[in-house]
């Protein structure tokens, strides 16, 4: 009689309970895997942002307070030799939405001359850069956004702004962006937006933010201080932040996601620990006579211990795999709206999340089975048979 045979028979003894226990492992592990994949995506985005050496310069009070475009030349003046600043790109939020659709676009207008350099990760080819600079209606659309609306390269589309004066602008898509950090964004030229705003009655060109691409980490830190000092005690006081800190502010506005993920992990472990422990104790009580018979026919106490413990571990493995595998497959091949989050870039299946989930399930399975296994090991054959006879 092999250990595998005994385990299979034990699982088939009460299929409904075994299935529900496996499901109790599967659901929390699926949630845990998705949550850790999200955290991994956020960390990857943070590392990429750090490598890009971009400095966000916006109004000290709020990013919704506009800054005059003339500030760009003043910021450039802080680096007369051109050794620290690679490019400065002013950007203005447009928002917008496709006609007859309720969902808002993440549309922003940027300086035509410096945008390709500031956002070099988009990977614009020389031909695309040339078209960007000569086609005033040029637009770059993220892969997820294009897939959502069925847009293709070369399409002419219309987007309506969601803020006064509620413009409806026509664009020509010149690039579908595959860069994970921009997969939900929509970029177009700031001068095109300025022309439309002036035609609607706006007098001054303004932006929400200046992105300053720096030549080194040292240059970024020094410019961060100098820019804020330059505009201190003026109507346009600034707050300069590295890109990580800037994006973290938006993420924190939606809640402390890392802390929420940690709390979720604790809840997951507690839930499956209680479920696993309860199942194994019930299984042990039902099989006291059987375990006593095993001992009576010569099974060593150590082997009985491992039979009970192995059953708990097997349930944990089956349940966790049943939750992890579909989650990983869904994140890898599911629809764009779940695989791509605008705030964290591209959400992909994380092997680290899968391994961590499986490790937690095994640990919980071991803990849940230890006490019943210990009781089974100490079980006295005569007393057990007398108790259930």
Secondary structure, DSSP 8 states (H G I E B T S, - for coil): --HHHHHHHHHHHTHHHHHHHHHHHHHHHHHHHHHHHHHHHHHHHHHHHHHHTEEEEEESS-TTS-EETTHHHHHHHTTTTSSSEEEEEEEEEEE-EETT--S--EEEEE-TTTHHHHTGGG---HHHHHHHHH-TTEEEEEHHHHHHHT--TT-EEEEE-SSTT--EEEEEEEEEE--GGGTTEEEEEHHHHHHHHHHTT--S-EESEEEEEESSHHHHHHHHHHHHHHTTTSTT-EEEEEHHHHHHHHHHHT--HHHHHHHHHHHHHHHHHHHHHHHHHHHHHHTHHHHHHHHHTT--HHHHHHHHHHHHHHHHHHHHHHHHHHHHHHHHHS-HHHHEETTTEE----HHHHHHHHHHHHHHHHHHHHHHHHHHHT--HHHHHHHH-
